[in-house]
Amino acid sequence: DEEAFVPNRRQLARLLVGAGRERALEGLLPSDEEAREQDDREGLNLLARYYLARYAEEPKTLWLEQAWHATQAALASGEIEEAEKTEAIQRAVDIAPKIQAELGAHWLNESFTARPERGMEILAAIGTSASQSLSMQPMDESLRLRLLELQTTAANALLDAAPERATEWRRELALLAANWLREAQFTYEFDDSTSLGPRMQRDYYGNYFYNYDSSWNRRGNLPNPIGTQKVLEHRPSDTWIGLVEDTLRPRLHTIFAQLYLKVSEEGKAFPYIEALASSEPKAAESLVDEFLRVWAKNHNPNEQRQRTNPYMFMYGFEERANGIPLTRSKQERNLAELGEWVARLRALTVEVDEELVANAFKSAHSQ
């Protein structure tokens, strides 16, 4: 009879990792010192996994820092297999924001200054993972959001620590921006959000409540979108956008404006409409129309009143507060603001729909 296969410690450790049982690695791995002395990059990565499993079970900074130092040792100068390097890079950028701010910032800054080749590898590794995430993990929007967070962390560290080198990595920065754009376009089409964060509303009976927009999948087997607020939190910065090619920049400005208008933030959308007007007037004209619609909705004094039961009386303070939106001073402020916006819109040299302006006027003036 053939002898039964008995795995050694390292093989058993790999089996446990494959089964998602990193916490059970205790006793199977070398010490940190032994792994460093033997230049055991796989062992260092396994140690980092074990420490993170301990941190998930018992969230003490000690475990996070040990995972950090093991990961740093795995990325030290010398020979390292590609798979081990990619794993260590992604883990390091993931850990960096969680540990003491100065420790994580120091590593990221050092990556892009003293060791620019590591910075390139960080951007490439994160960019590759993020570019495949929508097709490979369509239902896991939390994972895809984490990849967006990772690439934003790395790109911002590059731009902050070594701005003079940023132009050398335009291709990588463009890849990361395109990754974000792909997710943002899907969010714009399918996310249910109508505001940045919860909005206070009143139900049919006049009770106030906070509405948290949900983004769960209601579209069968289509991917789950990342929420609009989260996508915007991790969008490319203006400095970053300035480094991408001219063909990509208008597409980014367009989706920025679309997302802000989607969540009724017309003021935040306007700078991107303005930036788009000179290069893409047709796209800007469509956004100007949507800008006026959103402004009219946001400044309609009757908008909130229409959500309450018209047969219900509220006494005391509530009754007086219910009349505030209809005052003359409110109308005057609305119309003055509308006049300022129309002047700014007409300065864009795109056609402004006069009917939409008239509708905005009527909404702001109230019934």
Disulfide bonds with the S-S distance in Angstrom:
none
